[in-house]
């Protein structure tokens, strides 16, 4: 299969940023494909979902070996997200995923998701501290927490299936609020483990709808896999706060352009 060097370089850059900052690739890759390469939004989303499934599988293996996955939380999220993803894919099929109106809808929702992601990036530390303080003050309510976790999974299932964005930054932020007593590394590990089946199922659904470009996917993976490895090795030396804010500003600009264009 032909490897397009330009796509591979883009994959390298996005993979490097993902490894460096932990921000989900969908927040960066999908807008890049739509705005820079003028790829149809549905194809960009479908291809990016399978791209994410490949990278999340590797991430899940690492977190699983480290023991940093709370499988109870992962199961609750999947209980909401998997059915929601299946229903969303069916609705996209019913409304002709290749049409101009569907492309515009995907682009608008994608832009909105990027704005939400930007807000979560900027205010996640403050929200985490607030949730931890409130969590120590009030008694736990396991049934309520379980309900909102499943509900969060359902929302992510819809959002990720339409835009490929949300499973990372948004998911982690909500879980920090729901499980303030849980170590952050287990929150991240549980979210990564949940993103694997979600992106795989949603990506498979887009493949069945014909909105996956396999040549593009191969080219992106050829660049992103070494990019993620390099970024991960350098992450401990990166100015995390500065990068997080620069990314947030970038996502606001990109998200606004997607909504208005």
Buried (B, 14 or more C-beta within 10 A) or exposed (E): EEEBEEBBBBBBBBBBBBBBBBBBBBBBBBBBBBBEEEBBBBBBBBBBBBBBBBBBBBBBEBBBEEEBBBEEBBBBBBBBBBBBBBBBBEEBBEEEBEEEEBBEBBBBBBBBBBBBBBBBBBEBEEBBEBBBEEBEEEEEEEEEBBEBBBBBBBBBBBBBBBBBBBBBBBBBBBBBBBBBEBEBEBBBBBBBBBBBBBBBBBBBBBBEBEBBBEEBBBBBBBBBBBBBBBBBEEBEEBEEEEBBBEBBEBBBEBBEBBBEE
